[in-house]
Amino acid sequence: MASASTREAREKYELKQRAVKFYDKNGVPKKMEEILNSMFYDNPDDVYGHLVRIYFNCTGRMKRLNHFIRSAKLINLKSLTLTSYRAYM
């Protein structure tokens, strides 16, 4: 039994180490610190809505969504489906 728990502990440690490398490689801790510091000073009423707005602005998805909405207005909206939206994104 002791060896199984030791193996599980080692696997968990290795998984954590891989996660740390992944996040560091992609600059996640630095970006999260910037976002949280900004949010503290902005003091929004809706912190989760604020995080969503920051996320969409950072990734450029909001620009694609706005473009999609503008394009959808030019076509027959009755033919617009969630599937076509997902294909666009």
C-alpha positions as CSV (number, residue, x, y, z in Angstrom):
1,M,0.0,0.0,0.0
2,A,2.8,2.4,0.8
3,S,4.3,2.1,-2.6
4,A,0.9,2.9,-4.3
5,S,0.5,6.0,-2.3
6,T,4.1,7.0,-3.0
7,R,3.5,6.5,-6.7
8,E,0.3,8.6,-6.6
9,A,2.1,11.3,-4.7
10,R,5.0,11.3,-7.3
11,E,2.5,11.4,-10.2
12,K,0.6,14.3,-8.6
13,Y,3.9,16.2,-8.1
14,E,5.0,15.6,-11.7
15,L,1.6,16.7,-12.9
16,K,1.9,19.9,-10.9
17,Q,5.4,20.5,-12.3
18,R,4.1,20.1,-15.9
19,A,1.3,22.6,-15.1
20,V,3.8,25.1,-13.7
21,K,6.0,24.8,-16.8
22,F,2.9,25.1,-19.1
23,Y,1.6,28.3,-17.4
24,D,5.0,29.9,-17.1
25,K,5.8,29.2,-20.8
26,N,2.5,30.9,-21.8
27,G,3.0,33.9,-19.5
28,V,-0.2,33.1,-17.5
29,P,1.0,34.1,-14.0
30,K,2.2,37.5,-15.2
31,K,-1.0,38.2,-17.2
32,M,-3.2,37.1,-14.3
33,E,-1.3,39.4,-11.9
34,E,-1.9,42.3,-14.3
35,I,-5.6,41.5,-14.7
36,L,-6.1,41.2,-10.9
37,N,-4.2,44.4,-10.2
38,S,-6.2,46.2,-12.8
39,M,-9.4,44.9,-11.4
40,F,-8.5,46.0,-7.9
41,Y,-8.0,49.6,-9.0
42,D,-11.0,49.6,-11.3
43,N,-13.2,48.3,-8.4
44,P,-16.0,47.0,-10.7
45,D,-19.4,46.1,-9.2
46,D,-19.4,42.8,-11.2
47,V,-15.9,41.3,-10.9
48,Y,-16.8,38.2,-13.0
49,G,-18.3,40.3,-15.7
50,H,-15.1,42.4,-15.6
51,L,-13.0,39.3,-16.0
52,V,-15.1,38.2,-19.0
53,R,-14.7,41.6,-20.7
54,I,-11.0,41.5,-20.1
55,Y,-10.8,37.9,-21.4
56,F,-12.7,38.7,-24.6
57,N,-10.6,41.9,-25.2
58,C,-7.3,40.0,-24.7
59,T,-8.1,37.1,-27.0
60,G,-9.7,39.1,-29.8
61,R,-12.8,36.9,-29.7
62,M,-15.0,39.9,-29.1
63,K,-13.8,41.4,-32.4
64,R,-14.7,38.2,-34.2
65,L,-18.0,38.0,-32.4
66,N,-18.8,41.6,-33.4
67,H,-17.8,40.9,-37.0
68,F,-20.0,37.9,-37.0
69,I,-23.0,39.8,-35.6
70,R,-22.5,42.6,-38.2
71,S,-22.3,39.9,-40.9
72,A,-25.4,38.1,-39.6
73,K,-27.4,41.3,-39.9
74,L,-26.7,41.3,-43.6
75,I,-28.1,37.9,-44.1
76,N,-31.5,36.4,-43.3
77,L,-31.5,35.9,-39.6
78,K,-34.0,33.1,-39.8
79,S,-31.3,30.9,-41.2
80,L,-28.8,31.8,-38.5
81,T,-28.2,28.9,-36.1
82,L,-26.0,28.1,-33.2
83,T,-24.2,25.6,-35.4
84,S,-23.3,28.3,-37.9
85,Y,-22.1,30.5,-35.1
86,R,-19.8,27.7,-33.7
87,A,-18.4,27.1,-37.2
88,Y,-17.6,30.8,-37.4
89,M,-15.8,30.8,-34.1
